Amino acid sequence: MVGGAPAAAPALARHVVLIVGSGGTMCTGVAIARDLVLTAAHCTQPGAEYKLMEFDAAHQPVLRDVTDIARHPQFDLATMLAHRATADVSLMRLAAPLGQSFAPARLATPGKAVAPGDGFTVAGFGVAVRGDGKTSGTLRTAALVATGQPGSLQIRLVDPATNGERAGLGACTGDSGGPVFAGDGEALAVAGVVSWSTGPKLAGGCGGLTGVTPLTRYRDWIVDTARRLGATLAP
């Protein structure tokens, strides 16, 4: 998260995980069961292997095995790369449950349509400075608001202080798949995942728009796939 995003509070951090790929990729995910992680489909490309990274008490990395990956069948990578709406959601089943420091997050229930100005909290392990991989690996959060014409296929978020006109808070490299929470405090629920970002004034980069795939249309697929994988979702 760029733009001076603060470190995540412990109550939120217990839901969020770091995903590393065999090709040197990094993404963010959210635990929705003790052994099931929700992330973006573009974070789980065919032919690559993925693991979850935890840190032990000495802050040393510990890798966790992934046994199953289910990408939404309607996901299209080219569409996502063009910043257009697609089913950019994926589930990862773990070989063993997460440790006790983690807690599953609940999925947001379908409610009223998102309106411009509605607030969300976005979390990710990505870089704090674009292009500087050494600034990644710390979970940060950004409070963003919906802009444009949000719908059930795509939501575009922006830093309310900059409105995308100059660099502000927003997702960047490594934040893909990160949870987009609606609500506040103990009532937080996952309403979407991070899919892409832009720089200010729609330029390439970060700190402008944060593109979100909302879960509204894909919630049934998530629930059904979780059941097929034998996972018990958070109530």
ABEGO torsion letter per residue (X at the ends): XBGGBBBBBAAAAAABBBBBBAAGBBBBBBBABAABBBBBAAABBBGBBBBBBBBBAAGBBBBBBBABBBBBAABBAAAAAAGBBBBBBBBBBBABBBBAABBBBBBBBBBBBBBBGBBBBBBBABBABBGBAAABGBBBBBBBBBBEBBBAABBBBBBAAAGGABBBBEBBBGABGBBBBBEBEAABBBABBBABBBBBGGBBEBGBBBBBBBAAAAAAAAAAAAAAAGBBBBX
